[in-house]
Amino acid sequence: MLLILRSLIVLMALAVPAPALAADIEGRARVVDGDTLEMAGRKVRLFGIDAPELDQLCDAGGRIWACGSDARAALAGIVGRQRLVCEVRDVDRYGREVAVCAAGGADVAALMVRQGMALAYRRYSGRYVPEEAAAQAAGLGVWGSTYVAPEAYRQQGQAPVQAAPDAGCAIKGNVSSQGKRIYHLPGQADYDATRINEGKGERWFCSEAEARAAGFRRAAR
């Protein structure tokens, strides 16, 4: 009798369907960082890749390079205002939907890896290893620099906020990979993650008027 009850319990457990994944997502996206998007209020983590963290820095032959913020800029350049089609594969521990996304028929994650702005996340998939090998051979993106793998960087902990050399001049004038000059005020969304590299024309400002006079515009958020 006990054996029969156990068998019934097993059969009942097998009959319970596994939780269904969320429906696939289509539409325009807002870029959060180098491997994360927001679409229709849903966070989407690109499947199979790992990009430098937003505040992460790389060393390009002695030149400190804000590879994390440039990875986000690269993804924004790929996505643009196109409609994306994302096939949801999983949901991660942060509640983000892990998906393969295409823009104009092209695999967004593959383009990021091919530019050297993200790594193939081998722990989860070998899908983008060929693109990574091509980028590495060409010395593109992070492969032209000394860097810490994003996963290892996360394990080390977040980098401290870059302190202004003069407390009265704490406005950060940032130059993006596309040459856009934007200044960030303390308290704005991207202020802490923004790193100033004077070697690429970035500067600290003491006032908004000073920043505007230098050709910088205020960050939108």
N, C-alpha and C positions, 0 to 999 in steps of 0.2 A: 504493500500500500504506500509506504514511504517513497519507494522508487517511482511509483506512478505520479505522486504529487510533485516530486522533483522534476520529472519529465514535463509535467504540465506547466510548471513555473518557467522552465527553460523555453518551452514553446511560446508562452505568453510574452516573454521578454523579446524573443525574436520577432514576434508579430507587431511590436511597437515600432513605428517608423522612426528613423533618425530625423533629427531636426533638419528641415529643409533650408538650404542656403537662400539668401535674399535674391530677389529677381535681378537679372542683369541690368546695368545702368547705362543710359544714353543721355547725352546732352553736353553742354559746355562745362568746363571745369575751372576752378580756381586752384592755382598751384600753392601748396603749403610748404613743401621743401622738395629736395631732389628726387624723392620717390613716393611722395604722398600728394593726393589731390582731394579736393572737396567738390562733390557734385550733388546738387539738389539736397543740400544739407547732410549728405552722407560722406564720411571719410573713406577714401579709397587708397589702399597701399598697393603699389605696383608689384605684381608677382615676379619672383625670381631675380630681383636686383636689390642692391643696397648702395645708396648714394651717401657721400659725405654728409655729416650732420650740419645743420644750418650755421652753427658757430665754429665749425671746424676749419683749421688752417692747414695748408700744405706748404712745403718748402721747394720752390722751383729754382734750383741752382743758387740758393742764397737769398732769393726774393720771396718774402712771405706772401702767400697767395690765399685769398679767402675762397678756398675751393668749395666750401659748403654753400655759401650764398651764390656762387657762380653755378653750382649744380642746379639750384632752384631756378636761376635765370635761364639755364639751358633747357630745362623742362618747360618753362614758360614759353620759350621760343619755339619748341616743338609743338606744344599744344595750341598756342595762340587762341584764336576765337573759333576754332573748329569744333564741330560736334564729335564727341568721343563715343565709342561703343566699347563698354567694359564687360567682359565675361567674368563673373564672380567665381572664384575657385575655393575660397575659404574665408573665415573670419578670425582675425588674430586676437591675442589676449587683451589688446587695447580696444577691442570692439570695431576695429577698422575692417572693411571688406577688402580682401586680397583678390586682385583681379588682373587679368590681361587686358590692356586697353589699346585700342587702335584709333588713330586719327588719320582720316583720309585713306584708310586701308593699310596704313603702316603701323607696325607694332611700336608703340611709344617707348617701352622699356628697352627694346632692341636698339633703338636710335640713341638712347642715353648711354648704353654700354659701348656702342660703336664709337661715340664721341669721347669716350674715356671719362665721362662724367658720372658714371656709376659702375659698380662691380657686379659680376655675376654672383648671385647669392647661392653658392654651391651647396650650402647646408640644406637648402630647400629645393633646388632644381639645377640641372645642368643645361637648361634651355638656352642660356645666353653665353655659354662658354666660347663658342666660335667668334662672336662679336667682341668679347673681351680679348681674345688672343690677337685679333686684328688690331684693336686699339693699342694693345701693349706693344706689338711689333712696330707700330707707327709712332709710338711715344706720345699719344694724344692724351689730353686731360691730365688725370692724376698720374698717368704712366710717364709723364714728363717731369715728375716731381718726386720728392720724398714725402710719404704720407703714412698715416696710421689707418688701417682698415676700419671702416665705420663701426663695425661691431666691437672691435677692440677699443675704439675711442669711447663708445658708450659705456663700456665696462670700466674705463678709467674715470668716468664721471665728467660732468660738464666743465668746460673751461670757465674761469672767472671772467666777470665783465671787465672789459678793457677800461682802465681808469684814465681819465683825462689828465694830461701833464699839468694843467692849470685848472683848478676847480671852478674858476669863473668862465672858462672857455670849454664847456662840455658838449657843445653841439657837434655831431659827427657828420662830416661831409664825405659821402661815399661815392665812388665811381664804379658803376656796374660793368660787367663784361661787354655790354652793348654801348658803353661810353656815356650812359646817362648819369648826370650829376644830381644827386639827391641828398638832402641833409635830414638827419634824424635828431629829434629833441629827446632829452631824458624823459622816460615814461611812455614813449611811443612803442608800438608793437615790436618793431625790429631793432630797437635801439641796443638792447643787450647783446644781440647776435652780431651786430655790425662791428667789424674790426677796421681800424684806420691804418692804412699802409701809405705813408707819405711818398714812397718810391713810385707809386702809380698815380700820383696827383691828388690823393685824398688828404683832407685837412681837418683840423679842429677849428671851430669858430666860436667867437665870444658872443655873437648876437645873430639873430635871423637876418638882419639887414646886411651884416657882413657876408653871410653865406649867399644871399641873393645877389649881392654885388659881384661875387666871385663866379656867378653863373650857375649856382645850385638852386634847386627848387625843393620845397618842403615835401617830405614823405606823406603819402595819402593817409596812412594809419600809424 
